[in-house]
Amino acid sequence: MIIHDIPEKGKNPLEKAFIPLLMLLTLSAGWGAYELFSLQKASIPIKLTYNNSLAASAFDSSSVRASTTTGAYVASKNGKAYYLVTCTGAKRILDKNKVFFETREAAERAGFQAAKNCPGL
């Protein structure tokens, strides 16, 4: 073997690009993780409003007083189940269809049943 046949270290273009590409990949992964965890910590205030006239047909308003904007329990004026406001099912209800209740009893008096897929009910 002749000495000039042995490739010199660092002459391969892939070897030259490996360290910068590795640094770029590491920085991108770190930035992505930072963004992901910062989104989980962010809290966005939500204001819920409710139009009482839309819910008149869904339940008897004379037997129960539903809260118009807040409460521990929520139901859809078009549905049959009530949820804790923290349940995923509650988050799928359109704002214009939400009916809030302070207690489970109030929701049940209005004709709603506890949702089966809501832990804690």
Stockholm file with secondary structure:
# STOCKHOLM 1.0

chainA/1-121         MIIHDIPEKGKNPLEKAFIPLLMLLTLSAGWGAYELFSLQKASIPIKLTYNNSLAASAFDSSSVRASTTTGAYVASKNGKAYYLVTCTGAKRILDKNKVFFETREAAERAGFQAAKNCPGL
#=GR chainA/1-121 SS CCGGGSCCTTCSHHHHHHHHHHHHHHHHHHHHHHHHHHHHHCCCCCCCCCCGGGGTTTSCTTTCCCBSSCCSEEEETTCSEEEETTSHHHHTSCGGGEEEESSHHHHHHTTCEECTTSTTC
#=GC SS_cons         CCGGGSCCTTCSHHHHHHHHHHHHHHHHHHHHHHHHHHHHHCCCCCCCCCCGGGGTTTSCTTTCCCBSSCCSEEEETTCSEEEETTSHHHHTSCGGGEEEESSHHHHHHTTCEECTTSTTC
//
